[in-house]
Amino acid sequence: MHVALEGVLEACDVAARVATDPVEYVRRERDPLDAELVGLIASSVAFGNVKALRSKLADALERIGPSPSLVADDRDEVSRRLRGWKHRVWIADDLARMIVGARAVQRAHGTLGDRFALDLAEHPEFREALASFVDAIRAAGGLDRVKRPSARHLLPDPRGASGCKRLLLFLRWMVRGPNEADLGLWRSKVDASRLLIPVDVHIHKLAKNLGLTERATPSWATAEEITAALRRFDPADPVRFDFALCHMGMAQQCPSRRDAVRCEGCGVQPVCRHWATRQRRDVSGSRRTR
């Protein structure tokens, strides 16, 4: 398994994949405060078709302007610039409140990373620390007072059943690196060993095929279980495989069964349960592939 995972990392054309990923927009920022805000925006709207979400993300960032951390000090101006923006279930007011709240947390603590480090110090359990971080942004922007489900969904509560894939993606960008994919802005504040893997549909399907989890939904428990399995291969950086695995899953359209066409060239095919079982049968002679 470890050899297969390392092979996927080595084969991944990170630069080419970043060009199709929401993190590309985060990496354009030179001011760390702007990068934090754009990272939170980009990860929070990372839902659904990648091409569509990148288009909506680009639209939102163009409306906000070149320095989000400056604009976000003015609640009315942020709302004015985003008026009419919409992506799936989220409307302009949801996004504006999150941005204003995140900027208020930056002003109060210096950076979002400093606030999260404080949450980790006060709440040893990672899940509760992240929940406290979300609480602070929600309260500062007024998201906690909005009754629309969409507003609560934009920044989900880690205490619930959600796997919080988008929040965990934001943390990966901020903590890991710096490298071709992740920025590493918080590397001195948060230990990468504490991160959980962001479980989207691609990671979930791959993880089930690799026997890293048997859970049916991409819940918080699923993220913990997959991360625990990956931690065996890299205790200091268990989510190191996330970017390469996710993009391989997207490229392969990883199926839930043996598929000679779609599985062609898959880097984890030798350890996939759909193929490994057949291979063992072939070797034993008890059953031959027709």
Residue pairs with C-beta under 8 A, 6 or more apart in sequence:
1 210
1 233
1 271
2 233
4 267
4 268
4 270
4 271
5 230
5 233
5 241
5 245
5 268
7 267
8 241
8 244
8 245
8 248
8 267
8 268
9 240
9 241
9 244
11 244
11 248
11 267
12 243
12 244
12 247
12 248
14 179
14 180
14 181
14 243
14 244
15 180
17 181
17 243
17 247
18 24
18 27
18 180
18 181
20 50
20 54
21 50
21 181
21 243
21 247
22 42
22 43
22 45
22 46
22 50
22 53
22 54
22 57
23 39
23 42
23 173
23 181
23 182
25 38
25 42
25 54
25 57
25 58
25 61
26 35
26 38
26 39
26 42
26 173
26 183
27 183
28 38
29 35
29 38
31 67
31 69
32 111
32 185
33 69
33 106
33 111
34 67
34 68
34 69
35 183
35 185
36 102
36 106
36 111
36 112
36 113
36 174
36 185
37 68
37 69
37 72
37 99
37 102
37 103
37 106
38 61
38 68
39 170
39 173
39 174
39 183
40 98
40 99
40 102
40 112
40 137
40 170
41 57
41 60
41 61
41 68
41 95
41 98
41 99
42 57
43 166
43 167
43 169
43 170
43 173
44 95
44 98
44 154
44 155
44 166
44 170
45 53
45 56
45 57
45 60
45 87
45 90
45 95
45 154
46 53
46 166
46 169
47 53
47 87
47 88
47 166
48 88
50 250
52 87
53 87
56 85
56 86
56 87
57 87
59 85
60 82
60 85
60 87
60 95
61 68
63 81
63 82
63 85
64 71
64 72
64 78
64 81
64 82
64 99
65 71
65 81
68 99
68 103
69 103
69 106
71 77
71 78
71 81
72 78
72 99
72 100
72 102
72 103
73 103
73 107
75 96
75 100
78 96
78 99
78 100
79 92
79 93
79 96
82 92
82 95
82 96
83 92
84 92
85 91
85 92
85 95
86 92
89 149
89 150
89 153
90 150
90 153
90 154
91 148
91 150
93 146
93 151
94 143
94 146
94 148
94 150
94 151
94 154
95 154
96 141
97 141
97 142
97 143
97 146
97 151
98 137
98 141
98 143
98 154
98 155
99 141
100 140
100 141
100 142
101 136
101 137
101 138
101 139
101 140
101 141
101 142
101 143
102 112
102 137
102 140
102 141
104 140
104 141
105 112
105 115
105 136
105 137
105 140
106 112
106 115
108 115
108 140
109 115
109 118
111 185
111 186
112 133
112 174
113 174
113 185
113 186
113 189
113 190
114 189
115 133
115 136
116 129
116 130
116 133
116 171
116 186
116 189
116 190
117 186
117 189
117 190
119 129
119 130
119 132
119 133
119 136
120 126
120 129
120 190
120 194
122 129
122 132
123 129
123 131
123 132
126 194
126 196
127 158
127 159
127 220
128 158
128 159
130 158
130 164
130 167
130 171
131 157
131 158
131 159
134 155
134 156
134 157
134 158
134 167
135 144
137 143
137 155
138 144
138 155
143 151
143 152
143 154
143 155
146 152
155 167
156 162
156 164
156 166
156 167
158 164
158 167
158 220
161 219
161 220
162 219
162 220
163 198
163 199
163 217
163 218
163 219
163 220
163 222
163 223
164 220
164 223
165 198
165 199
165 200
165 218
165 223
166 198
168 195
168 196
168 197
168 198
168 199
168 223
169 198
171 186
171 190
171 195
172 182
172 195
172 198
172 239
172 242
173 181
173 182
173 183
174 182
174 183
174 184
174 185
174 186
174 190
175 182
175 184
175 186
175 187
175 190
175 191
175 192
175 195
176 182
176 184
176 187
176 192
176 195
176 237
176 239
176 240
177 183
177 184
177 187
178 184
178 187
181 243
182 243
192 236
192 237
192 239
193 231
193 235
193 236
193 237
193 238
195 227
195 238
195 239
196 223
196 224
196 227
196 239
197 203
197 223
197 226
197 227
197 230
197 238
197 239
197 242
198 223
198 239
198 242
198 246
199 207
199 218
199 222
199 223
199 226
200 218
200 246
201 218
202 245
202 246
202 249
202 250
202 254
203 218
203 226
203 242
203 245
203 246
203 249
204 213
204 218
204 222
205 249
205 254
205 255
205 256
206 245
206 248
206 249
206 254
206 268
207 213
207 222
207 226
207 229
208 214
208 256
209 254
209 256
209 268
209 272
209 273
209 274
210 268
210 271
210 272
210 273
211 273
212 225
212 226
212 229
212 230
213 222
213 225
213 226
213 229
215 221
215 222
215 225
227 238
227 239
228 238
230 238
230 239
230 240
230 241
231 238
233 241
234 240
234 241
245 268
248 254
248 266
248 267
248 268
252 262
252 263
252 265
252 266
253 262
254 262
254 266
255 262
255 263
257 274
258 274
258 275
258 278
263 269
263 272
263 274
263 275
266 272
269 275
270 276
270 279
278 287
278 289
281 287
282 288
282 289
